[in-house]
Each structure stands twice: as structure tokens, then as C-alpha cells.
């Protein structure tokens, strides 16, 4: 996996295992039409989290640049991983309205990232954050309509955006078609950081092979 150590934050081996469960849950949903059980020996801390799926063309994907977004949904509420990871690995794979649901035949081309969010800080200036270090969450109103949106810490860096460009895209993502300057003054902004880990489907299969006792794998699901 890439980004095992991200922004100088050490991720315990347990957190590194979270994307394997996300894969396992999606495989179980596709093959058995039910959610997988969260393993009792996996961490059950309370943390906001996001689950991101990316897809690469067949035979590619070793280079992260070849991976395209396939689903990304999460929550800022602090709930246990035991509740949130099954739920959001499912929703991000099957219910992200920007994409069709993930299918069995796509599995070999998929990569999953689980991000645990931390260090939330309100900032007065919407530009007071660092590309590559912080994610950004915004809330603003215009003519009686409320808007909100977020980009995870890796997005601006992957896209090559500076702070202003990131916010211009983020207000679009939030559904607002006016200019950044027209809502900048009244914008409530929070920055945050994340610990994240990414694994591909091949790594998931290797993990299952080595840890058959962790994931209850029904006969005939290989």
C-alpha cells in the first residue's frame, strides 16, 4: 500500500488493515448480498472517516496517476469503526450518486483508501491551510440557501491545485455556481488532517489468504 506513513503520522498496523475490511465488505455484499461482520480483533476507535474507491485500467494501477475516482463517501461524526466502516465502505461503493454501483467484474482493478480524520481546527481565513497537509471543510449561505463541502487532504496535492483553486472547485462541488469572492467573507471553514492507508484488490486477496481466521470466507467466494 502507499501512504502508510502520511504527513509524519504513524499509523498502527491495525489501522493499516482497515482497507482490507472495506474490500471484504464489498466482496461479501456482491457475492452474498449481505454486509460482512467487523472482526473483533480489528480496532474499534471512534473517528470520523472516509472511504475512497479508485479504479485503474486493466494491467495498470501500480502508478497512482493511473487510478480514477470510483466512489468516495464518509462522515464527520465520531462513531465507532465497528459501525462506520461497514456502513461507509458499502455506501461509497454502491450509493455514491456520481457513479454507478461497483460490480464484481471491476474488483481486480480497484484500490481502496480508508482515511481517519483528526486535528479539526476552525480557521478565520479560508486560505489558512497547507496543500498536502490539510483537508478542508466549508459551510456558507447565499440568498437563503446553505452550501457545504469537503476535500480530503490528498485531493489538492493530487490535482496540483493551490488554496484558491481548491476553494473554487469546492464551492462548485457544494453546488454553488457563483464566484469564490462572493461568499468568501461569510464562509465558515475548518481544516483537518488524516491518517490513511491504501490497498489494491491483489493485496486484499493476499491478506485474506494469510488471515483466513479474521475474515469468515464462505466456500466458493474466491
Biotite code that builds the C-alpha atoms (Angstrom):
import biotite.structure as struc

atoms = struc.array([
    struc.Atom([0.000, 0.000, 0.000], chain_id="A", res_id=1, res_name="UNK", atom_name="CA", element="C"),
    struc.Atom([1.017, 3.609, -0.477], chain_id="A", res_id=2, res_name="UNK", atom_name="CA", element="C"),
    struc.Atom([0.915, 6.387, 2.088], chain_id="A", res_id=3, res_name="UNK", atom_name="CA", element="C"),
    struc.Atom([1.375, 4.055, 5.048], chain_id="A", res_id=4, res_name="UNK", atom_name="CA", element="C"),
    struc.Atom([3.036, 6.980, 6.770], chain_id="A", res_id=5, res_name="UNK", atom_name="CA", element="C"),
    struc.Atom([1.301, 10.157, 5.793], chain_id="A", res_id=6, res_name="UNK", atom_name="CA", element="C"),
    struc.Atom([2.287, 13.648, 6.880], chain_id="A", res_id=7, res_name="UNK", atom_name="CA", element="C"),
    struc.Atom([4.560, 12.232, 9.565], chain_id="A", res_id=8, res_name="UNK", atom_name="CA", element="C"),
    struc.Atom([1.734, 10.481, 11.392], chain_id="A", res_id=9, res_name="UNK", atom_name="CA", element="C"),
    struc.Atom([2.457, 6.900, 12.296], chain_id="A", res_id=10, res_name="UNK", atom_name="CA", element="C"),
    struc.Atom([-0.393, 4.533, 11.550], chain_id="A", res_id=11, res_name="UNK", atom_name="CA", element="C"),
    struc.Atom([-0.600, 1.476, 13.742], chain_id="A", res_id=12, res_name="UNK", atom_name="CA", element="C"),
    struc.Atom([-0.657, -1.869, 11.885], chain_id="A", res_id=13, res_name="UNK", atom_name="CA", element="C"),
    struc.Atom([-4.292, -2.192, 12.946], chain_id="A", res_id=14, res_name="UNK", atom_name="CA", element="C"),
    struc.Atom([-5.305, 0.960, 11.055], chain_id="A", res_id=15, res_name="UNK", atom_name="CA", element="C"),
    struc.Atom([-3.394, -0.291, 8.025], chain_id="A", res_id=16, res_name="UNK", atom_name="CA", element="C"),
    struc.Atom([-5.788, -3.241, 7.966], chain_id="A", res_id=17, res_name="UNK", atom_name="CA", element="C"),
    struc.Atom([-8.941, -1.133, 7.592], chain_id="A", res_id=18, res_name="UNK", atom_name="CA", element="C"),
    struc.Atom([-8.996, -1.067, 3.735], chain_id="A", res_id=19, res_name="UNK", atom_name="CA", element="C"),
    struc.Atom([-8.842, -4.883, 3.745], chain_id="A", res_id=20, res_name="UNK", atom_name="CA", element="C"),
    struc.Atom([-12.096, -4.948, 5.670], chain_id="A", res_id=21, res_name="UNK", atom_name="CA", element="C"),
    struc.Atom([-13.634, -2.390, 3.273], chain_id="A", res_id=22, res_name="UNK", atom_name="CA", element="C"),
    struc.Atom([-12.783, -4.712, 0.360], chain_id="A", res_id=23, res_name="UNK", atom_name="CA", element="C"),
    struc.Atom([-14.056, -7.723, 2.273], chain_id="A", res_id=24, res_name="UNK", atom_name="CA", element="C"),
    struc.Atom([-17.350, -5.992, 2.985], chain_id="A", res_id=25, res_name="UNK", atom_name="CA", element="C"),
    struc.Atom([-17.885, -5.066, -0.674], chain_id="A", res_id=26, res_name="UNK", atom_name="CA", element="C"),
    struc.Atom([-16.957, -8.591, -1.854], chain_id="A", res_id=27, res_name="UNK", atom_name="CA", element="C"),
    struc.Atom([-19.379, -10.062, 0.705], chain_id="A", res_id=28, res_name="UNK", atom_name="CA", element="C"),
    struc.Atom([-22.147, -7.675, -0.382], chain_id="A", res_id=29, res_name="UNK", atom_name="CA", element="C"),
    struc.Atom([-21.632, -8.544, -4.053], chain_id="A", res_id=30, res_name="UNK", atom_name="CA", element="C"),
    struc.Atom([-21.368, -12.306, -3.580], chain_id="A", res_id=31, res_name="UNK", atom_name="CA", element="C"),
    struc.Atom([-23.642, -12.991, -0.615], chain_id="A", res_id=32, res_name="UNK", atom_name="CA", element="C"),
    struc.Atom([-25.990, -9.957, -0.690], chain_id="A", res_id=33, res_name="UNK", atom_name="CA", element="C"),
    struc.Atom([-25.205, -9.106, 2.934], chain_id="A", res_id=34, res_name="UNK", atom_name="CA", element="C"),
    struc.Atom([-22.734, -6.991, 4.920], chain_id="A", res_id=35, res_name="UNK", atom_name="CA", element="C"),
    struc.Atom([-19.611, -8.590, 6.391], chain_id="A", res_id=36, res_name="UNK", atom_name="CA", element="C"),
    struc.Atom([-19.098, -8.804, 10.135], chain_id="A", res_id=37, res_name="UNK", atom_name="CA", element="C"),
    struc.Atom([-16.466, -6.427, 11.516], chain_id="A", res_id=38, res_name="UNK", atom_name="CA", element="C"),
    struc.Atom([-13.676, -8.571, 13.020], chain_id="A", res_id=39, res_name="UNK", atom_name="CA", element="C"),
    struc.Atom([-13.478, -8.491, 16.811], chain_id="A", res_id=40, res_name="UNK", atom_name="CA", element="C"),
    struc.Atom([-9.665, -8.122, 16.713], chain_id="A", res_id=41, res_name="UNK", atom_name="CA", element="C"),
    struc.Atom([-9.818, -5.010, 14.480], chain_id="A", res_id=42, res_name="UNK", atom_name="CA", element="C"),
    struc.Atom([-9.565, -1.558, 16.104], chain_id="A", res_id=43, res_name="UNK", atom_name="CA", element="C"),
    struc.Atom([-12.819, -0.070, 17.313], chain_id="A", res_id=44, res_name="UNK", atom_name="CA", element="C"),
    struc.Atom([-11.869, 3.532, 17.995], chain_id="A", res_id=45, res_name="UNK", atom_name="CA", element="C"),
    struc.Atom([-14.286, 6.416, 17.417], chain_id="A", res_id=46, res_name="UNK", atom_name="CA", element="C"),
    struc.Atom([-13.215, 8.532, 14.470], chain_id="A", res_id=47, res_name="UNK", atom_name="CA", element="C"),
    struc.Atom([-14.638, 10.444, 11.521], chain_id="A", res_id=48, res_name="UNK", atom_name="CA", element="C"),
    struc.Atom([-13.722, 8.532, 8.379], chain_id="A", res_id=49, res_name="UNK", atom_name="CA", element="C"),
    struc.Atom([-13.912, 8.493, 4.589], chain_id="A", res_id=50, res_name="UNK", atom_name="CA", element="C"),
    struc.Atom([-13.713, 5.509, 2.248], chain_id="A", res_id=51, res_name="UNK", atom_name="CA", element="C"),
    struc.Atom([-12.376, 6.178, -1.258], chain_id="A", res_id=52, res_name="UNK", atom_name="CA", element="C"),
    struc.Atom([-12.503, 3.746, -4.196], chain_id="A", res_id=53, res_name="UNK", atom_name="CA", element="C"),
    struc.Atom([-10.368, 4.224, -7.288], chain_id="A", res_id=54, res_name="UNK", atom_name="CA", element="C"),
    struc.Atom([-10.224, 2.175, -10.474], chain_id="A", res_id=55, res_name="UNK", atom_name="CA", element="C"),
    struc.Atom([-7.365, 1.629, -12.906], chain_id="A", res_id=56, res_name="UNK", atom_name="CA", element="C"),
    struc.Atom([-7.434, 0.299, -16.496], chain_id="A", res_id=57, res_name="UNK", atom_name="CA", element="C"),
    struc.Atom([-6.679, -3.466, -16.695], chain_id="A", res_id=58, res_name="UNK", atom_name="CA", element="C"),
    struc.Atom([-2.961, -4.110, -16.185], chain_id="A", res_id=59, res_name="UNK", atom_name="CA", element="C"),
    struc.Atom([-2.327, -0.611, -14.808], chain_id="A", res_id=60, res_name="UNK", atom_name="CA", element="C"),
    struc.Atom([-2.691, 0.903, -11.363], chain_id="A", res_id=61, res_name="UNK", atom_name="CA", element="C"),
    struc.Atom([0.771, 0.454, -9.824], chain_id="A", res_id=62, res_name="UNK", atom_name="CA", element="C"),
    struc.Atom([1.179, 4.147, -10.566], chain_id="A", res_id=63, res_name="UNK", atom_name="CA", element="C"),
    struc.Atom([-1.452, 6.087, -8.559], chain_id="A", res_id=64, res_name="UNK", atom_name="CA", element="C"),
    struc.Atom([-1.707, 8.522, -11.506], chain_id="A", res_id=65, res_name="UNK", atom_name="CA", element="C"),
    struc.Atom([-3.461, 5.775, -13.486], chain_id="A", res_id=66, res_name="UNK", atom_name="CA", element="C"),
    struc.Atom([-6.290, 5.489, -10.936], chain_id="A", res_id=67, res_name="UNK", atom_name="CA", element="C"),
    struc.Atom([-9.576, 7.352, -11.357], chain_id="A", res_id=68, res_name="UNK", atom_name="CA", element="C"),
    struc.Atom([-12.131, 8.094, -8.648], chain_id="A", res_id=69, res_name="UNK", atom_name="CA", element="C"),
    struc.Atom([-14.869, 5.432, -8.451], chain_id="A", res_id=70, res_name="UNK", atom_name="CA", element="C"),
    struc.Atom([-16.607, 6.465, -5.207], chain_id="A", res_id=71, res_name="UNK", atom_name="CA", element="C"),
    struc.Atom([-15.884, 8.465, -2.052], chain_id="A", res_id=72, res_name="UNK", atom_name="CA", element="C"),
    struc.Atom([-18.210, 8.981, 0.900], chain_id="A", res_id=73, res_name="UNK", atom_name="CA", element="C"),
    struc.Atom([-17.636, 9.395, 4.613], chain_id="A", res_id=74, res_name="UNK", atom_name="CA", element="C"),
    struc.Atom([-18.780, 11.078, 7.769], chain_id="A", res_id=75, res_name="UNK", atom_name="CA", element="C"),
    struc.Atom([-17.525, 13.781, 10.114], chain_id="A", res_id=76, res_name="UNK", atom_name="CA", element="C"),
    struc.Atom([-19.383, 12.246, 13.052], chain_id="A", res_id=77, res_name="UNK", atom_name="CA", element="C"),
    struc.Atom([-17.285, 10.434, 15.629], chain_id="A", res_id=78, res_name="UNK", atom_name="CA", element="C"),
    struc.Atom([-18.687, 6.924, 15.805], chain_id="A", res_id=79, res_name="UNK", atom_name="CA", element="C"),
    struc.Atom([-17.070, 3.550, 16.292], chain_id="A", res_id=80, res_name="UNK", atom_name="CA", element="C"),
    struc.Atom([-15.278, 1.937, 13.353], chain_id="A", res_id=81, res_name="UNK", atom_name="CA", element="C"),
    struc.Atom([-17.348, -1.171, 14.031], chain_id="A", res_id=82, res_name="UNK", atom_name="CA", element="C"),
    struc.Atom([-20.443, 0.809, 12.969], chain_id="A", res_id=83, res_name="UNK", atom_name="CA", element="C"),
    struc.Atom([-18.998, 3.256, 10.473], chain_id="A", res_id=84, res_name="UNK", atom_name="CA", element="C"),
    struc.Atom([-16.576, 1.186, 8.399], chain_id="A", res_id=85, res_name="UNK", atom_name="CA", element="C"),
    struc.Atom([-19.136, -1.446, 7.279], chain_id="A", res_id=86, res_name="UNK", atom_name="CA", element="C"),
    struc.Atom([-21.633, 1.332, 6.541], chain_id="A", res_id=87, res_name="UNK", atom_name="CA", element="C"),
    struc.Atom([-19.385, 3.739, 4.654], chain_id="A", res_id=88, res_name="UNK", atom_name="CA", element="C"),
    struc.Atom([-17.430, 1.096, 2.745], chain_id="A", res_id=89, res_name="UNK", atom_name="CA", element="C"),
    struc.Atom([-20.867, -0.030, 1.475], chain_id="A", res_id=90, res_name="UNK", atom_name="CA", element="C"),
    struc.Atom([-22.259, 3.450, 0.731], chain_id="A", res_id=91, res_name="UNK", atom_name="CA", element="C"),
    struc.Atom([-19.090, 4.661, -1.031], chain_id="A", res_id=92, res_name="UNK", atom_name="CA", element="C"),
    struc.Atom([-19.026, 1.560, -3.252], chain_id="A", res_id=93, res_name="UNK", atom_name="CA", element="C"),
    struc.Atom([-22.722, 1.299, -4.094], chain_id="A", res_id=94, res_name="UNK", atom_name="CA", element="C"),
    struc.Atom([-24.505, 4.579, -3.330], chain_id="A", res_id=95, res_name="UNK", atom_name="CA", element="C"),
    struc.Atom([-22.237, 7.462, -4.429], chain_id="A", res_id=96, res_name="UNK", atom_name="CA", element="C"),
    struc.Atom([-24.698, 9.266, -6.719], chain_id="A", res_id=97, res_name="UNK", atom_name="CA", element="C"),
    struc.Atom([-21.880, 10.403, -9.035], chain_id="A", res_id=98, res_name="UNK", atom_name="CA", element="C"),
    struc.Atom([-21.182, 6.804, -10.085], chain_id="A", res_id=99, res_name="UNK", atom_name="CA", element="C"),
    struc.Atom([-22.946, 3.540, -10.874], chain_id="A", res_id=100, res_name="UNK", atom_name="CA", element="C"),
    struc.Atom([-22.582, 0.849, -8.164], chain_id="A", res_id=101, res_name="UNK", atom_name="CA", element="C"),
    struc.Atom([-19.290, -1.080, -8.172], chain_id="A", res_id=102, res_name="UNK", atom_name="CA", element="C"),
    struc.Atom([-19.598, -4.502, -9.855], chain_id="A", res_id=103, res_name="UNK", atom_name="CA", element="C"),
    struc.Atom([-17.910, -7.878, -9.349], chain_id="A", res_id=104, res_name="UNK", atom_name="CA", element="C"),
    struc.Atom([-16.005, -7.661, -12.613], chain_id="A", res_id=105, res_name="UNK", atom_name="CA", element="C"),
    struc.Atom([-14.406, -4.355, -11.562], chain_id="A", res_id=106, res_name="UNK", atom_name="CA", element="C"),
    struc.Atom([-12.927, -5.771, -8.344], chain_id="A", res_id=107, res_name="UNK", atom_name="CA", element="C"),
    struc.Atom([-9.491, -6.711, -9.769], chain_id="A", res_id=108, res_name="UNK", atom_name="CA", element="C"),
    struc.Atom([-8.960, -3.106, -10.925], chain_id="A", res_id=109, res_name="UNK", atom_name="CA", element="C"),
    struc.Atom([-9.966, -1.444, -7.641], chain_id="A", res_id=110, res_name="UNK", atom_name="CA", element="C"),
    struc.Atom([-7.976, 0.349, -4.939], chain_id="A", res_id=111, res_name="UNK", atom_name="CA", element="C"),
    struc.Atom([-9.434, 1.310, -1.579], chain_id="A", res_id=112, res_name="UNK", atom_name="CA", element="C"),
    struc.Atom([-8.287, 4.058, 0.798], chain_id="A", res_id=113, res_name="UNK", atom_name="CA", element="C"),
    struc.Atom([-9.606, 4.429, 4.327], chain_id="A", res_id=114, res_name="UNK", atom_name="CA", element="C"),
    struc.Atom([-8.908, 7.858, 5.867], chain_id="A", res_id=115, res_name="UNK", atom_name="CA", element="C"),
    struc.Atom([-9.331, 8.539, 9.581], chain_id="A", res_id=116, res_name="UNK", atom_name="CA", element="C"),
    struc.Atom([-9.764, 12.276, 10.149], chain_id="A", res_id=117, res_name="UNK", atom_name="CA", element="C"),
    struc.Atom([-8.258, 14.161, 13.087], chain_id="A", res_id=118, res_name="UNK", atom_name="CA", element="C"),
    struc.Atom([-6.948, 17.534, 14.341], chain_id="A", res_id=119, res_name="UNK", atom_name="CA", element="C"),
    struc.Atom([-10.004, 19.587, 13.317], chain_id="A", res_id=120, res_name="UNK", atom_name="CA", element="C"),
    struc.Atom([-9.403, 23.354, 13.631], chain_id="A", res_id=121, res_name="UNK", atom_name="CA", element="C"),
    struc.Atom([-11.693, 26.279, 12.789], chain_id="A", res_id=122, res_name="UNK", atom_name="CA", element="C"),
    struc.Atom([-9.912, 28.912, 10.706], chain_id="A", res_id=123, res_name="UNK", atom_name="CA", element="C"),
    struc.Atom([-10.950, 32.544, 10.183], chain_id="A", res_id=124, res_name="UNK", atom_name="CA", element="C"),
    struc.Atom([-9.256, 32.841, 6.797], chain_id="A", res_id=125, res_name="UNK", atom_name="CA", element="C"),
    struc.Atom([-10.441, 30.134, 4.326], chain_id="A", res_id=126, res_name="UNK", atom_name="CA", element="C"),
    struc.Atom([-6.903, 30.154, 2.834], chain_id="A", res_id=127, res_name="UNK", atom_name="CA", element="C"),
    struc.Atom([-5.159, 29.378, 6.154], chain_id="A", res_id=128, res_name="UNK", atom_name="CA", element="C"),
    struc.Atom([-4.209, 25.771, 5.408], chain_id="A", res_id=129, res_name="UNK", atom_name="CA", element="C"),
    struc.Atom([-1.447, 23.865, 3.646], chain_id="A", res_id=130, res_name="UNK", atom_name="CA", element="C"),
    struc.Atom([-1.789, 21.842, 0.442], chain_id="A", res_id=131, res_name="UNK", atom_name="CA", element="C"),
    struc.Atom([-0.769, 18.244, 1.168], chain_id="A", res_id=132, res_name="UNK", atom_name="CA", element="C"),
    struc.Atom([-1.221, 18.614, 4.925], chain_id="A", res_id=133, res_name="UNK", atom_name="CA", element="C"),
    struc.Atom([-4.821, 19.685, 5.496], chain_id="A", res_id=134, res_name="UNK", atom_name="CA", element="C"),
    struc.Atom([-8.237, 18.693, 4.277], chain_id="A", res_id=135, res_name="UNK", atom_name="CA", element="C"),
    struc.Atom([-10.777, 21.492, 4.153], chain_id="A", res_id=136, res_name="UNK", atom_name="CA", element="C"),
    struc.Atom([-14.473, 21.664, 5.055], chain_id="A", res_id=137, res_name="UNK", atom_name="CA", element="C"),
    struc.Atom([-16.620, 24.703, 4.193], chain_id="A", res_id=138, res_name="UNK", atom_name="CA", element="C"),
    struc.Atom([-20.110, 25.934, 5.095], chain_id="A", res_id=139, res_name="UNK", atom_name="CA", element="C"),
    struc.Atom([-21.664, 29.095, 3.647], chain_id="A", res_id=140, res_name="UNK", atom_name="CA", element="C"),
    struc.Atom([-25.028, 30.602, 2.743], chain_id="A", res_id=141, res_name="UNK", atom_name="CA", element="C"),
    struc.Atom([-26.157, 32.684, -0.212], chain_id="A", res_id=142, res_name="UNK", atom_name="CA", element="C"),
    struc.Atom([-29.651, 34.107, -0.749], chain_id="A", res_id=143, res_name="UNK", atom_name="CA", element="C"),
    struc.Atom([-31.162, 31.832, 1.870], chain_id="A", res_id=144, res_name="UNK", atom_name="CA", element="C"),
    struc.Atom([-29.536, 28.649, 0.505], chain_id="A", res_id=145, res_name="UNK", atom_name="CA", element="C"),
    struc.Atom([-26.982, 26.700, 2.577], chain_id="A", res_id=146, res_name="UNK", atom_name="CA", element="C"),
    struc.Atom([-23.976, 25.025, 0.998], chain_id="A", res_id=147, res_name="UNK", atom_name="CA", element="C"),
    struc.Atom([-21.257, 22.734, 2.346], chain_id="A", res_id=148, res_name="UNK", atom_name="CA", element="C"),
    struc.Atom([-18.480, 20.534, 1.026], chain_id="A", res_id=149, res_name="UNK", atom_name="CA", element="C"),
    struc.Atom([-15.106, 18.975, 1.773], chain_id="A", res_id=150, res_name="UNK", atom_name="CA", element="C"),
    struc.Atom([-11.928, 17.861, 0.046], chain_id="A", res_id=151, res_name="UNK", atom_name="CA", element="C"),
    struc.Atom([-9.697, 15.312, 1.793], chain_id="A", res_id=152, res_name="UNK", atom_name="CA", element="C"),
    struc.Atom([-6.032, 16.291, 2.374], chain_id="A", res_id=153, res_name="UNK", atom_name="CA", element="C"),
    struc.Atom([-4.685, 14.414, -0.649], chain_id="A", res_id=154, res_name="UNK", atom_name="CA", element="C"),
    struc.Atom([-7.047, 15.959, -3.239], chain_id="A", res_id=155, res_name="UNK", atom_name="CA", element="C"),
    struc.Atom([-5.443, 19.378, -3.798], chain_id="A", res_id=156, res_name="UNK", atom_name="CA", element="C"),
    struc.Atom([-1.979, 17.831, -3.984], chain_id="A", res_id=157, res_name="UNK", atom_name="CA", element="C"),
    struc.Atom([-3.076, 15.126, -6.457], chain_id="A", res_id=158, res_name="UNK", atom_name="CA", element="C"),
    struc.Atom([-4.759, 17.750, -8.663], chain_id="A", res_id=159, res_name="UNK", atom_name="CA", element="C"),
    struc.Atom([-1.895, 20.256, -8.443], chain_id="A", res_id=160, res_name="UNK", atom_name="CA", element="C"),
    struc.Atom([-4.177, 22.974, -7.016], chain_id="A", res_id=161, res_name="UNK", atom_name="CA", element="C"),
    struc.Atom([-3.249, 25.909, -4.791], chain_id="A", res_id=162, res_name="UNK", atom_name="CA", element="C"),
    struc.Atom([-5.564, 27.081, -1.962], chain_id="A", res_id=163, res_name="UNK", atom_name="CA", element="C"),
    struc.Atom([-7.669, 29.467, -4.074], chain_id="A", res_id=164, res_name="UNK", atom_name="CA", element="C"),
    struc.Atom([-8.137, 26.945, -6.901], chain_id="A", res_id=165, res_name="UNK", atom_name="CA", element="C"),
    struc.Atom([-9.109, 24.263, -4.362], chain_id="A", res_id=166, res_name="UNK", atom_name="CA", element="C"),
    struc.Atom([-11.786, 26.522, -2.850], chain_id="A", res_id=167, res_name="UNK", atom_name="CA", element="C"),
    struc.Atom([-13.132, 27.463, -6.288], chain_id="A", res_id=168, res_name="UNK", atom_name="CA", element="C"),
    struc.Atom([-13.613, 23.757, -7.068], chain_id="A", res_id=169, res_name="UNK", atom_name="CA", element="C"),
    struc.Atom([-15.003, 23.101, -3.595], chain_id="A", res_id=170, res_name="UNK", atom_name="CA", element="C"),
    struc.Atom([-17.785, 25.708, -3.865], chain_id="A", res_id=171, res_name="UNK", atom_name="CA", element="C"),
    struc.Atom([-18.718, 24.091, -7.207], chain_id="A", res_id=172, res_name="UNK", atom_name="CA", element="C"),
    struc.Atom([-18.740, 20.681, -5.535], chain_id="A", res_id=173, res_name="UNK", atom_name="CA", element="C"),
    struc.Atom([-21.025, 22.186, -2.876], chain_id="A", res_id=174, res_name="UNK", atom_name="CA", element="C"),
    struc.Atom([-23.419, 23.200, -5.680], chain_id="A", res_id=175, res_name="UNK", atom_name="CA", element="C"),
    struc.Atom([-22.785, 26.952, -5.769], chain_id="A", res_id=176, res_name="UNK", atom_name="CA", element="C"),
    struc.Atom([-22.226, 28.461, -9.212], chain_id="A", res_id=177, res_name="UNK", atom_name="CA", element="C"),
    struc.Atom([-21.175, 31.993, -8.173], chain_id="A", res_id=178, res_name="UNK", atom_name="CA", element="C"),
    struc.Atom([-17.634, 33.232, -7.506], chain_id="A", res_id=179, res_name="UNK", atom_name="CA", element="C"),
    struc.Atom([-15.454, 32.368, -4.513], chain_id="A", res_id=180, res_name="UNK", atom_name="CA", element="C"),
    struc.Atom([-15.092, 36.096, -3.729], chain_id="A", res_id=181, res_name="UNK", atom_name="CA", element="C"),
    struc.Atom([-18.888, 36.476, -3.439], chain_id="A", res_id=182, res_name="UNK", atom_name="CA", element="C"),
    struc.Atom([-19.065, 34.033, -0.492], chain_id="A", res_id=183, res_name="UNK", atom_name="CA", element="C"),
    struc.Atom([-15.535, 34.183, 0.954], chain_id="A", res_id=184, res_name="UNK", atom_name="CA", element="C"),
    struc.Atom([-16.354, 36.697, 3.712], chain_id="A", res_id=185, res_name="UNK", atom_name="CA", element="C"),
    struc.Atom([-19.161, 34.655, 5.276], chain_id="A", res_id=186, res_name="UNK", atom_name="CA", element="C"),
    struc.Atom([-17.559, 31.256, 4.844], chain_id="A", res_id=187, res_name="UNK", atom_name="CA", element="C"),
    struc.Atom([-17.083, 29.017, 7.893], chain_id="A", res_id=188, res_name="UNK", atom_name="CA", element="C"),
    struc.Atom([-14.004, 26.893, 7.331], chain_id="A", res_id=189, res_name="UNK", atom_name="CA", element="C"),
    struc.Atom([-12.372, 24.021, 9.173], chain_id="A", res_id=190, res_name="UNK", atom_name="CA", element="C"),
    struc.Atom([-9.084, 22.383, 8.330], chain_id="A", res_id=191, res_name="UNK", atom_name="CA", element="C"),
    struc.Atom([-8.221, 18.841, 9.389], chain_id="A", res_id=192, res_name="UNK", atom_name="CA", element="C"),
    struc.Atom([-5.622, 16.130, 8.848], chain_id="A", res_id=193, res_name="UNK", atom_name="CA", element="C"),
    struc.Atom([-5.866, 12.423, 8.136], chain_id="A", res_id=194, res_name="UNK", atom_name="CA", element="C"),
    struc.Atom([-4.143, 9.108, 8.602], chain_id="A", res_id=195, res_name="UNK", atom_name="CA", element="C"),
    struc.Atom([-4.821, 6.950, 5.598], chain_id="A", res_id=196, res_name="UNK", atom_name="CA", element="C"),
    struc.Atom([-3.876, 3.664, 4.034], chain_id="A", res_id=197, res_name="UNK", atom_name="CA", element="C"),
    struc.Atom([-4.491, 2.340, 0.511], chain_id="A", res_id=198, res_name="UNK", atom_name="CA", element="C"),
    struc.Atom([-4.578, -1.257, -0.727], chain_id="A", res_id=199, res_name="UNK", atom_name="CA", element="C"),
    struc.Atom([-5.362, -2.842, -4.080], chain_id="A", res_id=200, res_name="UNK", atom_name="CA", element="C"),
    struc.Atom([-7.526, -5.893, -4.723], chain_id="A", res_id=201, res_name="UNK", atom_name="CA", element="C"),
    struc.Atom([-4.459, -8.113, -5.202], chain_id="A", res_id=202, res_name="UNK", atom_name="CA", element="C"),
    struc.Atom([-3.166, -7.115, -1.759], chain_id="A", res_id=203, res_name="UNK", atom_name="CA", element="C"),
    struc.Atom([-6.620, -7.792, -0.318], chain_id="A", res_id=204, res_name="UNK", atom_name="CA", element="C"),
    struc.Atom([-6.574, -11.356, -1.733], chain_id="A", res_id=205, res_name="UNK", atom_name="CA", element="C"),
    struc.Atom([-3.091, -11.921, -0.278], chain_id="A", res_id=206, res_name="UNK", atom_name="CA", element="C"),
    struc.Atom([-4.284, -10.631, 3.104], chain_id="A", res_id=207, res_name="UNK", atom_name="CA", element="C"),
    struc.Atom([-7.301, -12.969, 3.085], chain_id="A", res_id=208, res_name="UNK", atom_name="CA", element="C"),
    struc.Atom([-5.037, -15.902, 2.174], chain_id="A", res_id=209, res_name="UNK", atom_name="CA", element="C"),
    struc.Atom([-2.758, -15.177, 5.162], chain_id="A", res_id=210, res_name="UNK", atom_name="CA", element="C"),
    struc.Atom([-5.586, -14.315, 7.593], chain_id="A", res_id=211, res_name="UNK", atom_name="CA", element="C"),
    struc.Atom([-8.369, -16.788, 6.894], chain_id="A", res_id=212, res_name="UNK", atom_name="CA", element="C"),
    struc.Atom([-9.309, -16.730, 10.574], chain_id="A", res_id=213, res_name="UNK", atom_name="CA", element="C"),
    struc.Atom([-10.015, -12.954, 10.525], chain_id="A", res_id=214, res_name="UNK", atom_name="CA", element="C"),
    struc.Atom([-12.465, -12.820, 7.634], chain_id="A", res_id=215, res_name="UNK", atom_name="CA", element="C"),
    struc.Atom([-15.049, -15.557, 7.548], chain_id="A", res_id=216, res_name="UNK", atom_name="CA", element="C"),
    struc.Atom([-14.775, -16.522, 3.884], chain_id="A", res_id=217, res_name="UNK", atom_name="CA", element="C"),
    struc.Atom([-17.581, -18.738, 2.629], chain_id="A", res_id=218, res_name="UNK", atom_name="CA", element="C"),
    struc.Atom([-16.714, -21.628, 0.331], chain_id="A", res_id=219, res_name="UNK", atom_name="CA", element="C"),
    struc.Atom([-16.700, -20.666, -3.317], chain_id="A", res_id=220, res_name="UNK", atom_name="CA", element="C"),
    struc.Atom([-16.083, -16.942, -2.900], chain_id="A", res_id=221, res_name="UNK", atom_name="CA", element="C"),
    struc.Atom([-12.605, -16.931, -4.420], chain_id="A", res_id=222, res_name="UNK", atom_name="CA", element="C"),
])
